[in-house]
Amino acid sequence: EVSGAEKKRWTLNDFDIGKPLGRGKFGHVYLAREKRSNHIVALKVLFKSQLQQSQVEHQLRREVEIQSHLRHPNILRLYGYFYDQKRVYLILEYAAKGELYKELQKCKYFSERRAATYVASLARALIYCHGKHVIHRDIKPENLLIGAQGELKIADFGWSVHTFNRRRTMCGTLDYLPPEMVESVEHDASVDIWSLGVLCYEFLYGVPPFEAKEHSDTYRRIVQVDLKFPLKPIVSSAAKDLISQSINGSHQFSIEILKYVDNDIRLKSMTKPMQ
Ligand SMILES: COCCOc1ccc2cc1OCC(=O)N(C)CCCNCc1c[nH]c3ncnc(c13)N2
């Protein structure tokens, strides 16, 4: 267990480096094993030159500060970090089943049960974060990973902030941002609630709700909250209500989700024995 080791100064020699797990904007992620404990971790390597070029060092420092203090089963653990001449290394929990968006691409869209399970996990993680005055602001499939038991893990808190020092910075893709973000006015934890509704829609339909060819069209659809439900695949009215409530800014959203999930699972269990 590497958790008690925050005080310890890690170096690259403490790890055996394994296969690459993928490439992000600022660096690669590798499978790695801490030699003394044999603990398997993910090691994210970021190049200082690229961080300086994009002036994101302060953002990374905030990310490390925030994520290292969060302890939740649906939030990827950040055990510690170290750096050398050229690179910064993040020591992270390993999510054995990889990136959720690859899973979504593979099966086009998720069943209601699977979508409900993921969205409920996200809601619990967000309730936990908001309880600590942390908003993520960048909840999208690329930032979601799947653990060995199929559980969802939020990674990449690059855009998270403590709500008392809100920033008017713009994030990555517009698809998941609510009106107040695309208009870059002050915002609060409800941005994550909006993104949760957008994600729930994408889990069930395989595309985000305001997708459009041009950025300007996506922008307009978000600001006008131009929410339409396709006829296919068939989605329950409970799920559509949940999505509309989240996107129309109901703060009851997380409680709605947990009710929806519980009665969805109860319904299913009444119709057929649990497999
Ligand atoms: C500033 O950075 C903050 C931390 O961001 C990340 C932490 C951990 C990550 C990915 C992170 O950011 C996104 C990113 O780099 N990619 C999209 C490329 C690699 C995809 N990972 C694939 C992967 C598979 N099993 C994993 N177990 C743990 N972490 C993983 C992965 N990736």
The ligand as an SDF file (V2000), in Angstrom:
LIG
                    3D

 32 35  0  0  0  0  0  0  0  0999 V2000
   -2.5610   15.7330  -15.5640 C   0  0  0  0  0  0  0  0  0  0  0  0
   -2.9530   14.3720  -15.5520 O   0  0  0  0  0  0  0  0  0  0  0  0
   -3.8120   14.0510  -14.4930 C   0  0  0  0  0  0  0  0  0  0  0  0
   -4.0570   12.5550  -14.4120 C   0  0  0  0  0  0  0  0  0  0  0  0
   -4.6530   12.1570  -15.6270 O   0  0  0  0  0  0  0  0  0  0  0  0
   -4.7290   10.8040  -15.8910 C   0  0  0  0  0  0  0  0  0  0  0  0
   -4.4760    9.8050  -14.9530 C   0  0  0  0  0  0  0  0  0  0  0  0
   -4.5230    8.4550  -15.3290 C   0  0  0  0  0  0  0  0  0  0  0  0
   -4.8320    8.1110  -16.6350 C   0  0  0  0  0  0  0  0  0  0  0  0
   -5.1290    9.1050  -17.5770 C   0  0  0  0  0  0  0  0  0  0  0  0
   -5.0640   10.4570  -17.1930 C   0  0  0  0  0  0  0  0  0  0  0  0
   -5.3270   11.4990  -18.0210 O   0  0  0  0  0  0  0  0  0  0  0  0
   -5.8110   11.2460  -19.3300 C   0  0  0  0  0  0  0  0  0  0  0  0
   -4.6890   10.6710  -20.1890 C   0  0  0  0  0  0  0  0  0  0  0  0
   -3.5300   10.8680  -19.8870 O   0  0  0  0  0  0  0  0  0  0  0  0
   -5.0500    9.9190  -21.2950 N   0  0  0  0  0  0  0  0  0  0  0  0
   -6.3660    9.9870  -21.8940 C   0  0  0  0  0  0  0  0  0  0  0  0
   -4.1290    8.9810  -21.9190 C   0  0  0  0  0  0  0  0  0  0  0  0
   -3.9300    7.6950  -21.1370 C   0  0  0  0  0  0  0  0  0  0  0  0
   -5.2060    6.9310  -20.8310 C   0  0  0  0  0  0  0  0  0  0  0  0
   -5.1020    6.1440  -19.5980 N   0  0  0  0  0  0  0  0  0  0  0  0
   -5.4000    4.7650  -19.7310 C   0  0  0  0  0  0  0  0  0  0  0  0
   -5.4400    3.9890  -18.4610 C   0  0  0  0  0  0  0  0  0  0  0  0
   -5.6950    2.6450  -18.4200 C   0  0  0  0  0  0  0  0  0  0  0  0
   -5.6500    2.2000  -17.1490 N   0  0  0  0  0  0  0  0  0  0  0  0
   -5.3670    3.2560  -16.3150 C   0  0  0  0  0  0  0  0  0  0  0  0
   -5.2220    3.2800  -14.9770 N   0  0  0  0  0  0  0  0  0  0  0  0
   -4.9560    4.4490  -14.3960 C   0  0  0  0  0  0  0  0  0  0  0  0
   -4.8270    5.6190  -15.0890 N   0  0  0  0  0  0  0  0  0  0  0  0
   -4.9660    5.6250  -16.4310 C   0  0  0  0  0  0  0  0  0  0  0  0
   -5.2410    4.4080  -17.1040 C   0  0  0  0  0  0  0  0  0  0  0  0
   -4.8780    6.7950  -17.1000 N   0  0  0  0  0  0  0  0  0  0  0  0
  1  2  1  0
  2  3  1  0
  3  4  1  0
  4  5  1  0
  5  6  1  0
  6  7  1  0
  6 11  2  0
  7  8  2  0
  8  9  1  0
  9 10  2  0
  9 32  1  0
 10 11  1  0
 11 12  1  0
 12 13  1  0
 13 14  1  0
 14 15  2  0
 14 16  1  0
 16 17  1  0
 16 18  1  0
 18 19  1  0
 19 20  1  0
 20 21  1  0
 21 22  1  0
 22 23  1  0
 23 24  2  0
 23 31  1  0
 24 25  1  0
 25 26  1  0
 26 27  1  0
 26 31  2  0
 27 28  2  0
 28 29  1  0
 29 30  2  0
 30 31  1  0
 30 32  1  0
M  END
$$$$
